[in-house]
Amino acid sequence: MADLHIVRHHTLGLVHAREVAFKWAENAEQEFGMRCTYEEGKTADEVTFARSGVQGTLSVTQDRFELQAKLGFLVGAFKARIESEITQNLDELLTPKPKPRAHAKPHASKKP
């Protein structure tokens, strides 16, 4: 069995971190066929995920994401690729999106 351990620090606070974790869980279900269970707590949340050959948790706090997973023998052969995809996915979700700028309204000129 291979183990994965990924930690990402953030400054989102728990409310926004929950949103990111929920998106991560939805993505894991859609892209990888994971069964995810989301449990909210007062100071931390936990996403439990599993599928054939993989089981783990994503712990979410106001300033940290910590993913721990156990990969079965066959899936363990792809550990580096799986770790890379999870890391990329978490990093994308944690990267602040630029806010769209408000476009300046054109000045209407008065006709004489």
C-alpha positions as CSV (number, residue, x, y, z in Angstrom):
1,M,0.0,0.0,0.0
2,A,1.1,3.5,-0.8
3,D,0.3,6.5,1.3
4,L,-0.4,10.1,0.2
5,H,-0.1,13.1,2.5
6,I,-0.7,16.5,1.1
7,V,-0.9,19.7,3.2
8,R,-1.9,23.2,1.9
9,H,-2.0,26.3,4.0
10,H,-4.5,29.0,3.1
11,T,-6.0,32.3,4.4
12,L,-9.6,31.7,3.4
13,G,-11.1,31.2,6.8
14,L,-13.4,28.2,7.5
15,V,-16.5,29.4,5.7
16,H,-14.7,29.9,2.3
17,A,-12.5,26.8,2.9
18,R,-15.7,24.8,3.2
19,E,-16.8,26.0,-0.2
20,V,-13.4,24.9,-1.7
21,A,-13.6,21.5,0.0
22,F,-17.1,21.0,-1.2
23,K,-16.0,21.8,-4.8
24,W,-13.1,19.4,-4.4
25,A,-15.4,16.6,-3.2
26,E,-17.8,17.2,-6.1
27,N,-14.8,17.1,-8.5
28,A,-13.5,13.9,-7.0
29,E,-16.9,12.3,-7.4
30,Q,-17.4,13.4,-11.0
31,E,-13.8,12.9,-12.3
32,F,-12.6,9.9,-10.3
33,G,-15.8,8.1,-9.3
34,M,-15.1,8.6,-5.6
35,R,-17.9,8.3,-3.0
36,C,-17.5,11.4,-0.8
37,T,-19.1,12.2,2.6
38,Y,-18.8,15.7,3.9
39,E,-19.0,16.3,7.7
40,E,-19.1,19.8,9.1
41,G,-17.7,20.6,12.5
42,K,-17.3,23.7,14.6
43,T,-13.6,24.3,13.9
44,A,-12.9,21.7,11.2
45,D,-14.6,19.7,8.5
46,E,-13.8,16.4,7.1
47,V,-14.4,14.9,3.6
48,T,-14.1,11.1,3.6
49,F,-13.6,9.6,0.2
50,A,-13.3,6.1,-1.2
51,R,-13.4,4.0,-4.3
52,S,-11.9,0.7,-5.3
53,G,-8.2,0.9,-4.3
54,V,-8.4,4.3,-2.6
55,Q,-9.6,5.6,0.7
56,G,-8.8,8.7,2.6
57,T,-9.8,12.0,4.2
58,L,-9.5,15.7,3.5
59,S,-9.4,17.7,6.7
60,V,-10.3,21.3,6.4
61,T,-9.7,24.1,9.0
62,Q,-9.7,27.9,8.8
63,D,-6.1,27.9,7.6
64,R,-5.2,24.4,6.4
65,F,-6.2,21.5,4.1
66,E,-4.7,18.1,4.9
67,L,-5.3,15.1,2.7
68,Q,-4.4,11.6,3.7
69,A,-5.1,8.6,1.6
70,K,-4.2,5.0,1.3
71,L,-3.7,3.6,-2.2
72,G,-4.2,-0.1,-2.9
73,F,-1.5,-2.2,-4.6
74,L,-2.6,-1.6,-8.1
75,V,-3.5,2.0,-7.7
76,G,-0.3,2.6,-5.8
77,A,1.6,2.1,-9.0
78,F,0.2,5.5,-10.1
79,K,1.0,7.3,-6.8
80,A,3.1,10.0,-8.4
81,R,0.4,10.9,-11.0
82,I,-2.4,10.8,-8.5
83,E,-0.5,13.0,-6.1
84,S,0.3,15.4,-8.9
85,E,-3.4,15.7,-10.0
86,I,-4.7,16.1,-6.4
87,T,-2.0,18.8,-5.7
88,Q,-2.8,20.6,-9.0
89,N,-6.6,20.4,-8.3
90,L,-6.2,21.8,-4.7
91,D,-3.8,24.5,-5.8
92,E,-6.3,25.6,-8.5
93,L,-9.1,25.7,-6.1
94,L,-7.1,27.7,-3.5
95,T,-5.7,30.2,-6.0
96,P,-7.7,33.4,-5.7
97,K,-9.5,34.3,-8.8
98,P,-9.1,37.9,-10.0
99,K,-12.2,39.9,-9.6
100,P,-13.6,41.3,-12.9
101,R,-13.1,45.0,-13.2
102,A,-16.1,47.2,-13.6
103,H,-16.0,48.8,-17.0
104,A,-16.1,52.5,-17.1
105,K,-19.3,53.8,-18.6
106,P,-18.8,55.8,-21.7
107,H,-19.6,59.5,-21.2
108,A,-22.6,60.5,-23.1
109,S,-22.1,63.7,-24.9
110,K,-24.9,66.2,-25.1
111,K,-26.0,67.3,-28.5
112,P,-26.6,71.0,-28.9
